Amino acid sequence: MIADAHAAERFMRAAMLGVAMAVETQRLLRLHAGDSPPDQDGAVGVEIPFPDSTVITAVLDAAAACFRPPDDPGEDPRQAVLAPLLELAALAKPLVPPQPLVPGRR
């Protein structure tokens, strides 16, 4: 039973790390998207400068290793996993909206 508890804790931490990476990716994309207008198909091109581009590349490569079937010859692997990664980031939204801070209260 203890081994199962340790394994469950490791999986929970891995899941939390994955969601945190997805949230950071979402933050970086929003930061650099600015007011870029979408194409006719709704896609938005985003130029991400160094060093943030290195972070995005590493996260997308890791996501491709996790989400994408290895024999899928479709589109660019990084592009293919972007939507599932951003869906994962949506899991981090709090169930209850944060309350405004009141001076003098913690």
N, C-alpha and C positions, 0 to 999 in steps of 0.2 A: 504494500500500500504506500509506503514512504517513497519508494522509487517512482510510483505513479504520480505522487504529489510533486516530486522534483521535476519530472518530465512535464507535467501540466504547467508548472511555474515557468519553465524554460520556454514552452510554446506560447504562453501568455506574454512573456517579455519579448519574444520574437515578433509576435503580433503587434505589440505596442511600438516596437522599433519600426516595423513596416509602416504603420499608420503615421508615425512621426516623420518618416522619410517622405511619405506621400504628401503630408501637410506642408513640409518645407518646399517640396517641388512646386506645389500649388502656389505658395507664397512667392517664390522666385518668378514663376511665370506671370503672376499678376503684377509683380513689381516692374517687370520689364515689358509687359504688354502695352502699358500706357493706354492711349486712345486709338490703338490700331483698329482700323475698320475691318470687318469680316469680308471674306470673298463672297461670291455668289452662292457657294455651297456652305457658307457659315464658318469656314476655317479662318483662323487668324494667324498670320505669320508673326513670330516673335524673335527678335535678335537678342540673344543673351550673351553679354560680354564676359570675358575672363575676369575673375575666377569662378563666377556663378555657373558659367557654361560647363566647367569641369564637374561641378557637383551634379548638375542636371544629367550630363552624359553618364556618370557613374550610376546614378539612381535608375535611369532608364535601362542601362545595360543589366543591372541587377533585376529589375522588374521583368525584362525580356527573358532572363534565365528562369524566372519563377512562373510567369503567366503564359508564355508563348510555347506552343508545341514545337519541338526541335526540328521536325520535318516540314514545317509550314514555309513554303517558298514565296509567300505573299508579299505584302508591302514591307517597307523598312521596319525592322524589329522595334526600333525605338519609337517610331510613330504608332505602331500597332498596339503598344502597351500603354500609351499615354492615357487613353480613355479609362481603362481599368484602374490605372494608378490614381487618377483623379476621383474615380468612384470610391476608391479606398480612402482617400482623404476626407470624403464626406462622412465617414464613420466617426471622425473626431469631433464633429459638431456636438456641442453639449445638448442633452435632452431638455434641460431647463435653461432658458437664456440667462446669461450672467446678470446679476443685479448691480445697479449703479453703486459706486462707493459713496458712503456717507461719511463726511468728516468726523473724526473722533471715534468711529467704529471700525472694527477689524473683521 
